[in-house]
Amino acid sequence: MNDGPRKPSPMVVPKIVRKLLITGLIGGASYLVTNAFIHGENEDVWSMLLAIFISGVVFVVQFLIDVDVQLDIVRDEQRVHHGSTHRLVTEGFSRINEAGELYGLVESSAMRTEAVTRFVRCATKIGDDLPELMRNLVHHEIERLSKLLQELGDTGRAFYEGEDREWLLALALKAQVSLDAISLSSVDARDTEFAGGFWVSDLGQRYIKIQRDLVLRGVRARRIFVVDRSEWLDSEQFRRVWKLQTEVGIDVRVLTDEDTPMALGGSLCDFIIFDRSVYYESNPAPQRTGITPTIASTVINARPEKVREGMERFEDLWRVASPRP
């Protein structure tokens, strides 16, 4: 929609007036000077023509000066804009190169690409609409997972302070070949004759259910109970745990401290070997009178020498363990 002729801006009007005043003054002065020196026929006409010509030159020169100044300003703005654009383009390409490099690393790694990309996509859905505490929780979980990946990638082992839950269930759930476990009464029974220990807890019940599913899939599951009190073998609580294990298809044997051959040497620890490739160990905290034993730390280890050592240890104990409680 046309709102009429465009009015010159307040900054343009003074420049035009200034140009006209300068042109008029120089034109008048030129007329006086030329009229004083030119004599003869039509001297007024020639004086007027010369004054007009000089005034025109002066006006054009002023116009050209203004144009040059404006061009300098435009060139400066273009240089600034070009610098910003160049920086933005450079940063953009840098991010693209970094993203491409990361994606290439994911493609070349042993991890499934779709799982990693799904993780990144899900992480991008966390927005400012979530409470800050919830976002901090997400950051904490990402950092925890990053620490696990770094430890496994750098050393082939990872450490968890306290009793683990997620590693145990995930390893059991994904096992495809075998599960061989040494279960110490000091860890699993928690000094309660198995009445209120690991196997009646929520974690123990879920762990048993997963092992039942493993056996149904054809995975071999073996467990050796190492009981430090021989009188516990006749307790109702221990027989209930034994029956729970055998009913789901786990091959179970038992050892007492006095049955453990001295030739094995060293102290026993509570450990599991998954698929003959991952060693999982629970370390109880030092026992104190009147306090129920707890798990001090959990370690997973994929180093071949550690796995081989655990397998040899298990097989030695399996040969001497009793198939009956």
N, C-alpha and C positions, 0 to 999 in steps of 0.2 A: 504494500500500500504506500503510495507516494504522499508524503506530508508537506510537499512544497519544496521550493529551492533550499538547498542546504546552506546554512549560514556559516561564514568563516569563523574558525575558532578564535577565542580572545587573543591567543598568542600570534595568530597570523596577521591580524589587523594592524598592530603596531609595526610589523616588518614592512608591510605594504606602504603605510604612511611614511615610514622612514625612507624607503626607496624613492617615493615620489618627491619628498622634500629635497633629498640630495640631488635627484635628477633635475628638479626645477631650479635649485640654486646654481648648480653647475651650468645649466642651460642659459640662465639669465646672465651669469658672469661671462659665458662664452659669447653671447650676443653683444655685450658691451665691449669686450675686447676686440672681437672681429669688426665691429662697427667703427672702432677707433682707427683700425689699420686699413680697412678696405674703403677706397674712395672711387668714385666714378659712377657710371650709370648702373642702376639697380643695386646700389650698395646695401640698401635695407633688405632686399630679397636674399642676397648672398649671405649677409650676416645671419638672417633668420635660418637659412638652410644649414649653415655651419653649426649654429647653436643647437638645432634639432638633431643633427648628426652626432655631435659630441654628447648631447644628452642621451641619445639612444645607446651609444657605446657605453656610457657610464651605467645606464640601467641594465644593459645586458651583462656587463662585468659583475655588477652586484648580484644579479640572478645566478650567474655561473659560480660565484663564490658561495652563495647559499646552497646551490646544488652540490658542490664539492664537500661542504661541511656535512650535509645530510648523507652523502655517500659514505663519508668517513664513519658517521654514527652507525649506518646500516652495516658497514663492513665489520665494525667492532662488535655489534650485536650478533652478526653471523658467526664471527670467530668464537664468541662465548657460547652461542647455541651449538655450533659445530663441536666445540670441546665437550659440552654436556652430552650431546648425542653420541660422540665417539666413546665417551666414558660409559654411557649406558649400554651401547652396543658391545663394548669390550667386556663389561661385567656380565651382560647377558650371555655372550658366547662362552665366557669362563664358566658360568653356571651350567650351561648346556654341556660343555666338555666334562665338567665334574660329574654331572648326572650320567653322561654316557660312560664315563670310566667306572662309576659305581655299578651301573647296570651290567657292564662287561665283567666286573669282578663277580657279581651274583651269578651270571651265566656260566662262568668258568668254575665256580665253586661246586662242592658236593651237595649243597643245599638245594631243595626244590625251588625253582624260580618263582612259581606261582604262590608258594607259601610266603616268601619274602616280600613279593610285591603286594600281596594281600595285607600283610602286616603294615607296610608303608601307607597303603590306601586307607586302612582303618585308622592309623595314627593321624592322618590329615583331617579326619572327621571331628577331631576334638577341637571345639571352638571356644570362644570367650563366653558363650552362654552357659558353660559349665561352671560351677563354683570353683574358686581358686584352690580349695582343698582337694577337690576331685582331680583337677589338673595336676596338682603336686603328686597325687597318688599315681597318676599315669606316668609322670616323669620318673618317679621312684621305680616303678615296675620296668620301664624301659632301661634305666640305668642298671637295675639288677640283672636283667636279661643280657645286657651288653657285657657286664662283668663275667657272667657265666660263659658267654661265647668267647670272650678274650682268654679266659683261663683255659678252656678246652682247646682253643686254637693254638695257644702258646706252649702249654705244658702237657696237654692231654689229660688233665685232672682238674677237679673243682672241689671246693671246700664250702660247707654250709655249717654255720654255728648253730647248734641245737639239733632237734629232731626234725628231719626232713619229711615231707609228705608228698610233694609233687613229683620229685625225681623217682621215688619208689614206685608210685602208681603208674607213672608214664613209662618207665622201663619195663615194668611187668606187662602193661597193656600192649606194648609194641614188640615184645619178645616173640621170636619166630622159631627158635630151635630148642632152647633149654633154659631151665631156671634151677640152679643148684645153690642151696642155702645152708648156712650154719646158724642155728638159732640158740643163743645162750640164755639160760634161765635168768641170769643176772640182768639181761636186757629185756627179754620178752615177758618174763613172769613178774618183773619189777618187785621181787622179794615178797610176793603175795601167794605163792604156791599156784600161780596161774589163775587165781580166782578173779583178780581185777587187773590183769596185765594187758599186754598189747593185743592179744587175740580176741578179747571181748570188747575192745574199743571200736569206735567208728572206723578208724583207719585200718585196724586189723580185719574187720568184717569186709570192708571194701577190697582189701588186698586178697583175701580168701576168694571172694567172688571173681576177681580178675583171674586168679590162678585156675579156678574151675573152668572158666571160659578158655584158658590156654590149653588145658588138658583136652577139652572137647575139640580143639583145633589140631591136636596131635603134638603139642609141645610137651616135652618131657620135664616134669617137675619133681625134684628130690629135696628132702629136707632132713637135716640131722639136728635133733634136739640134744644139746649138751647141758645136762642137769647137774648142778653142783651139790644137790642133796638127794641121795639115793632114795630116801623115804618118800620123796615127792612122786616117784614112779607109781606108787600104789594109791595116790590120792585121786579122788573123784574128779577134781578140777583138771589135773593133767590128762587123765583118760578121756575127758570130754574134749580137750583140745586135740588130742591124738585122733580121736574119732572124727572130729571136724575136718582134719587134714586128709585123712584116708578116704573119707566119703566123697570128696571132690576129685579124687584121683591122684593125689600127691603120694609119691613113694616116700615113706617116713621111716627113719631109724633113730636110735637113741644111744647116747653115751653118758656115762657118769664120769666124774673127775678121776675116780680110781680105775675106770676102764680105759681112760685115755693113755695110750702107750707113751712111755717116757722117751721113746726113740723119736717121737715127733718133735720134742723140744719146744721151748718158747711158750708164750701164753697164747691162748686162743682169743679170737675176736669174733664179733657177730658180723658175718659178711654174706653177700649174695653174688653169684656170677651169672650174668644174663647173656645168653647166646654165646657163651665161651669167649666173650669179647669185651665185656664191661664189668669191672669190679666195683661193688658197692659195699661200703663199710660203715657200721654204726659204732661209735665209741661212747661207752657209758661214762658218766661223770664219777669221780671218786666217791665211794660209798661212805656215808656217815650214819652213825647210829640214830635210829628213830626217824630217818628221812628216806622216803621212797626213792630208789635209784632213778636217775634221769639220763637222757642222751645228751652228751656234751657237744658232739660234733658228728657230721656226716661227710663222707668223702666218696666221690665217684672217680674212677681211674680207668683210662683206656690204654695205658701203656702196656705193650705186649708182655714185658717181663713181669709186671705186677699181676696181670691176668693169669699168666702161666703159673706163677707161684701160688696163687689162690686155687687154681684148678688142681694142682698137685697136692696141695694141703687137703682139699675136699676129698679127693679120691683116696688118700691114705686113711682119712677118718671114716670114709664110707665102708672100707673093707673091714674095719674092726668094729663098726657100730652094730648094735643089735636091732633086728627087725621087729622086735616085740618090746613093749614097755615093761 
